Amino acid sequence: MREEMLRDERVFVMGEEVGLFDGAYKVTAGLLGEFGPERVRDTPISEEGFVGAGVGAAMLGERPIVEIMTINFLLVAMDQVVNHAAKIGAMFGGEVRCPLVIRTPNGAGNQLTAQHSQSFEGWFAATPGLKVLAPATPADAKGLLKAAIRDDDPVLVVENLAIYKERGEVPLDPEFVTPIGLAAVAREGTDVTLIAHSYATVRALHVAERLERTHGISAEVVDLRSLRPLDVETVAASVAKTSRAVCIEEGWPTYGVTAELAARIQYACFDDLDAPVERVGMAEVPMPYAKELENAALPNEQRIESAVLATLGRRS
Amino acid sequence: MMSIATATLRGLYEQMLLIRVFETEAERQYKAARIGGYCHLSSGQEAATVGATHSLDPGDLLVTGYRCHGFALARGVPVEAVMAELFGRVDGCAHGRGGSMHLLDVSRGYYGGWGIVAGQLPIATGLALALVRQGRPQAVLCELGDGAINMGAWHESLNLAAVWRLPVVFLVMNNEYGMGTSVERASAVTDLYRRAAAYDLPAERVDGDDLLAVAQASATLLGAAREERQASVLELVTYRYRGHSVADAGLAYRTRGEIDEHIQRDPIFRVRALLAQEGVPDAELDGLMGAAEEQVAAAVAASVASPPPAVSTLATGMYAPGSAAQFARMLPGAPFGERELVFAGGLGE
């Protein structure tokens, strides 16, 4: 963000606690001191208001980055995102654009319970007019955010609470940008393809490493990175190679990202598949508080591993 | 009372006539099935519409709700572009993509008719924020209906406009009914402008059918917005003669007598009387009506002649130029027909 703010003075940040507080998750730490309160604007708790303000400012050529503290709070601004920002290009005949970025973390796992443990990115990715990105690595967190800021359309960048703690190499080049609409093969393999995004990719990589060690299974992991546009080409090429697909997401699978993947894979890879496309997601309940129940509800590594073994016809 | 040059008043009268004739014709064309969707007419609200937009400077911005034909015309959007949009034709101001509720003309600072009640209010605050960031000494006029003030977006937007000192005037067109629900049945406070006090914003309530009073109040408040970044609320008490939309006869929730009573005090007649007082001859005033009718008839003819958008352009405009490459890898396994309808149709070209 800092690099993009230096590069383009139209870029500014607004959201709850992004300034004085340094960001609820410290993503904007230090920006207020460097850029001042006009470019790092603290807002009231007023998501519909300030997301809409981002839409309006973007329509007049600004490049707002709106931070929503967690994706759970984006629902009160859903009207501005889905009914307004997403419609501008098409509904006004291409006469005006909305280069808005919304950043927000999804995810669960800290006993935050039903209202603060959700992953709604699939709902937004289901909306034509939006672009939805979901990095799984520190490098892509930078590269995809920069791509979003430079893009001329409304882009939702879904970060993740657990990934905030991940460490990894990050290119220092200010021109390093991850292309929108391009998935990454995060791990090469030959026996089965694990397809995931956001924190589910981190889980999938852990499972793939363990399956190699314990079962001699070679699992390929495709990190989607972008949900809309969705890089089905990379997914299909991988499944054509492995003949087996397990789709994983942090959110509920019904009508979810994995549902969309399964539909596209069965069509694009009809002749390649040696097993039904499997899906793993959050158990379809509101997230409970008790740690044991929370663990059970998450698409944890044990569940992913079981799904992969079942798809390969192996017993765990 | 504001004094206004006779020539200017005559121009505003012409705009009011144009709106009335346009709305009357739009209803006729809707009933002839040349206009589809919703069609919200503003007959009876011409003084409020024209008086408020008259106070806009050329660089000021306008956003409105969906009862927006009159505002588009008053802001100078060509009659042909408005009518063609209602007809769903390529020469419409949104190229047949928006229809009656989504008129716009960025070249005239008109950033849209919006279809979700109160949804345009946060956007107006954002436009005002952008004006401030760009150092432009201009203001945003944000039109809304009386129904919109019960939405959360109203409260959030007024609060943001107040705490951030944004140059925006919220123009409440109080036509007494939100669809079929009267203000008395919908709002705990029926003097709607008083709601602004909750955000310590100045507010005024004026007779929206008094052109000069509207022009004066809007000029004052827009001036304060431009010069002092002072947001405000202007409530214009007016009345719509027709139903909520053409599909509504408008009689389930009010009486014929009530409507007739308002027609007796028609805002257009009131301006005509002013012009007559100023010595403009009757024949000349009658001629202005004929001119408006000719303009609208020409717009209908142009709309009939304008082609509908080609199906091959179904996805045009949805994404910015350069997006086609981003979406290219989405094709395998895409739903039936998506390749032909969307990808082949200039997605982000």
Contacts between the chains, C-beta under 8 A, distances in Angstrom:
chain1	res1	chain2	res2	distance
A	12	B	133	7.1
A	38	B	133	7.0
A	41	B	164	7.9
A	43	B	160	7.6
A	44	B	156	7.9
A	44	B	159	6.4
A	44	B	160	7.1
A	44	B	163	6.8
A	46	B	156	4.5
A	46	B	159	6.6
A	46	B	160	6.5
A	48	B	122	6.1
A	48	B	152	6.1
A	48	B	153	5.5
A	48	B	156	5.5
A	49	B	122	5.0
A	49	B	125	6.9
A	49	B	153	6.9
A	49	B	156	3.0
A	49	B	157	5.7
A	49	B	159	7.0
A	49	B	160	4.9
A	50	B	122	7.5
A	50	B	156	7.9
A	50	B	160	6.7
A	51	B	122	7.0
A	52	B	119	7.4
A	52	B	121	7.2
A	52	B	122	2.1
A	52	B	123	5.2
A	52	B	125	7.0
A	52	B	126	6.1
A	52	B	153	6.9
A	52	B	156	7.9
A	52	B	157	7.3
A	53	B	122	5.6
A	53	B	123	7.6
A	53	B	125	4.8
A	53	B	126	3.7
A	53	B	129	5.6
A	53	B	160	6.1
A	54	B	126	6.0
A	55	B	122	7.1
A	55	B	123	5.2
A	55	B	126	5.7
A	56	B	63	7.9
A	56	B	111	7.6
A	56	B	122	6.9
A	56	B	123	3.9
A	56	B	124	6.2
A	56	B	125	6.4
A	56	B	126	2.3
A	56	B	127	4.2
A	56	B	128	7.5
A	56	B	129	7.0
A	56	B	130	6.8
A	57	B	126	4.2
A	57	B	127	7.1
A	57	B	129	5.1
A	57	B	130	4.2
A	57	B	133	7.2
A	58	B	126	7.4
A	59	B	111	5.9
A	59	B	123	7.1
A	59	B	126	7.3
A	59	B	127	6.6
A	59	B	130	7.8
A	60	B	61	7.7
A	60	B	111	7.8
A	60	B	126	7.7
A	60	B	127	5.4
A	60	B	130	3.7
A	60	B	131	7.2
A	60	B	134	7.4
A	61	B	130	7.0
A	61	B	134	7.8
A	62	B	129	7.8
A	62	B	130	4.8
A	62	B	133	6.1
A	62	B	134	7.8
A	64	B	126	7.7
A	79	B	116	6.1
A	79	B	119	6.0
A	79	B	153	7.8
A	80	B	119	7.1
A	80	B	122	6.1
A	80	B	123	7.8
A	83	B	116	5.3
A	83	B	119	6.4
A	84	B	114	7.2
A	84	B	116	7.3
A	84	B	119	5.6
A	84	B	123	6.6
A	89	B	317	5.1
A	89	B	318	5.0
A	89	B	319	6.1
A	89	B	320	7.0
A	90	B	97	5.9
A	90	B	315	7.5
A	90	B	317	5.3
A	90	B	318	4.1
A	91	B	94	6.9
A	91	B	97	5.8
A	91	B	98	5.2
A	91	B	102	5.2
A	92	B	94	5.1
A	92	B	97	6.9
A	92	B	98	5.9
A	92	B	102	6.4
A	92	B	104	5.2
A	92	B	112	6.3
A	92	B	317	7.5
A	93	B	92	7.6
A	93	B	93	7.8
A	93	B	94	4.0
A	93	B	95	3.4
A	93	B	96	7.2
A	93	B	97	4.3
A	93	B	98	6.5
A	93	B	316	8.0
A	93	B	317	5.5
A	94	B	95	7.2
A	94	B	97	8.0
A	94	B	316	6.2
A	94	B	317	2.8
A	95	B	93	7.7
A	95	B	94	6.5
A	95	B	95	7.7
A	95	B	104	6.1
A	95	B	105	8.0
A	95	B	106	5.6
A	95	B	317	7.8
A	96	B	104	6.9
A	96	B	106	5.3
A	96	B	111	6.9
A	96	B	112	7.7
A	97	B	320	5.5
A	99	B	320	7.7
A	128	B	318	6.3
A	129	B	318	5.7
A	129	B	319	7.5
A	131	B	319	7.8
A	131	B	326	7.5
A	151	B	320	7.2
A	152	B	320	3.4
A	152	B	321	7.5
A	152	B	322	7.4
A	153	B	319	5.4
A	153	B	320	5.1
A	153	B	323	6.6
A	179	B	326	7.4
A	180	B	326	4.6
A	181	B	325	7.4
A	181	B	326	3.7
A	181	B	327	6.1
A	181	B	328	7.4
A	181	B	329	5.8
A	181	B	330	7.1
A	182	B	329	6.9
A	183	B	329	7.8
A	226	B	326	7.8
A	229	B	323	8.0
A	229	B	326	5.0
A	229	B	327	4.3
A	229	B	329	7.0
A	229	B	330	4.7
A	230	B	329	7.9
A	230	B	330	5.1
A	231	B	329	4.3
A	231	B	330	7.1
A	232	B	329	6.5
A	232	B	330	5.8
A	232	B	331	7.1
A	232	B	332	4.4
A	232	B	333	5.4
A	232	B	334	7.6
A	233	B	329	4.0
A	233	B	331	7.5
A	233	B	332	5.8
A	234	B	329	6.8
A	236	B	332	4.7
A	236	B	333	7.0
A	263	B	333	6.9
A	264	B	332	6.7
A	264	B	333	3.1
A	264	B	334	7.3
A	265	B	333	6.6
A	266	B	333	7.6
A	267	B	332	7.6
A	267	B	333	4.0
A	268	B	332	3.8
A	268	B	333	3.8
A	269	B	333	8.0
